[in-house]
């Protein structure tokens, strides 16, 4: 009798603790949901939860990595900021100063085929980071392309 009582108490404690853990996860997810900055252009790298939120919204995450000594990066940054403002509801731009000898623009977005949605990444480097290439790659990785992508 004593053994079965101990087993019963153990199972009861196990069920109660699993319920408490489940409730704590729900409370945590309600009060600690990731948020994005108001502006879709930032000078730092988003955390993983924020990046996931950008992608869940169907937007393209553009990560521009550059060195502080880059000669033509200010021109590229200016163009990329204008691009991000033009497609504010479809793009989130991270400008990240890093030890990159060649500037890199990393695109992360979703693509759709007939029967599946999949994550797609593209990379532009150095001199390839120019208006026509950025727009072309953007149109390939954006989940809901704007009208301007129809001819590309």
C-alpha positions in Angstrom: 0.0 0.0 0.0 2.8 2.4 0.8 4.5 1.8 -2.5 1.4 2.5 -4.5 0.8 5.7 -2.5 4.3 6.9 -3.3 3.8 6.2 -7.0 0.5 8.0 -6.9 2.0 11.1 -5.2 4.9 11.1 -7.6 2.6 11.0 -10.6 0.4 13.7 -9.1 3.5 15.9 -8.6 4.7 15.2 -12.1 1.4 16.3 -13.6 1.2 19.4 -11.5 4.8 20.4 -12.4 4.2 19.9 -16.1 1.1 22.1 -15.9 3.0 24.8 -14.1 5.8 24.7 -16.7 3.2 24.9 -19.5 1.5 27.9 -17.9 4.8 29.7 -17.4 5.6 29.2 -21.1 2.3 30.8 -22.1 2.8 33.7 -19.7 6.4 34.2 -21.0 5.2 34.2 -24.6 2.5 36.8 -23.8 4.7 39.3 -21.9 8.0 38.8 -23.7 7.1 38.8 -27.4 9.8 40.3 -29.6 9.2 43.7 -31.0 10.7 45.6 -33.9 12.0 49.1 -33.9 9.6 51.7 -35.4 12.0 52.4 -38.3 12.8 49.7 -40.8 16.4 50.8 -40.9 18.8 50.1 -38.0 22.5 50.4 -37.4 22.9 47.1 -35.6 22.1 43.5 -36.0 18.7 42.3 -34.8 18.5 39.4 -32.4 17.2 36.0 -33.7 13.6 36.6 -32.4 13.4 39.9 -34.2 14.8 38.4 -37.4 12.2 35.7 -37.2 9.5 38.3 -36.7 10.6 40.2 -39.8 10.4 37.0 -41.9 7.0 36.0 -40.4 5.7 39.4 -41.6 6.7 38.4 -45.1 9.4 41.0 -45.3 12.9 40.7 -46.7 15.8 41.1 -44.3 18.7 43.0 -45.9 21.9 42.9 -43.9 24.6 45.3 -45.2 28.0 44.4 -43.8 30.8 47.0 -44.3 34.1 48.2 -42.9 34.5 51.7 -41.4 37.3 52.4 -43.9 35.2 51.5 -47.0 35.5 54.2 -49.6 32.2 54.0 -51.4 30.0 52.5 -48.7 28.3 55.8 -47.8 27.0 56.0 -51.3 25.8 52.4 -51.0 24.2 53.1 -47.6 22.4 56.1 -49.0 21.0 54.1 -51.9 20.0 51.2 -49.6 18.3 53.5 -47.1 16.3 55.1 -50.0 15.4 51.6 -51.2 14.3 50.5 -47.7 12.2 53.6 -47.4 10.6 53.0 -50.8 9.6 49.4 -49.8 9.1 50.1 -46.1 6.4 47.4 -45.7 8.5 44.8 -47.6 12.1 45.4 -46.4 14.0 45.6 -43.1 17.6 47.0 -43.5 20.4 46.3 -41.0 23.6 48.3 -41.5 26.3 46.5 -39.6 29.8 47.8 -39.3 32.1 44.7 -39.3 35.6 43.8 -40.3 34.7 43.0 -43.9 37.3 43.9 -46.5 34.6 43.8 -49.2 31.1 45.1 -48.4 28.4 42.4 -48.5 24.6 42.7 -48.8 22.8 39.6 -47.5 19.2 39.1 -48.5 17.0 36.7 -46.5 13.4 36.1 -47.6 10.8 33.5 -48.6 10.0 32.2 -52.0 7.0 30.2 -53.1 6.7 27.4 -55.6 3.5 25.6 -56.6 3.4 23.6 -53.4 5.8 25.0 -50.8 7.2 28.1 -49.2 10.9 28.0 -48.5 13.6 30.3 -47.0 15.8 31.9 -49.7 19.1 33.7 -49.2 21.1 35.7 -51.7 24.4 37.6 -51.4 25.8 40.6 -53.3 29.4 41.6 -52.8 31.5 44.7 -53.5 30.8 46.3 -56.9 27.8 44.1 -57.5 25.9 46.1 -54.8 24.2 48.5 -57.2 20.7 49.6 -57.9 19.7 47.2 -60.6 21.2 44.1 -58.9 19.6 45.0 -55.5 16.2 45.4 -57.1 16.6 42.2 -59.1 17.6 40.1 -56.0 14.9 41.8 -53.9 12.3 40.8 -56.4 13.5 37.2 -56.3 13.4 36.8 -52.5 10.3 38.9 -51.5 7.3 36.8 -50.6 4.7 39.3 -52.0 6.5 41.2 -54.9 5.5 44.8 -55.6 4.2 45.8 -59.0 7.7 47.1 -59.9 8.9 43.5 -59.9 6.6 42.4 -62.7 9.1 43.2 -65.5 12.0 41.6 -63.8 
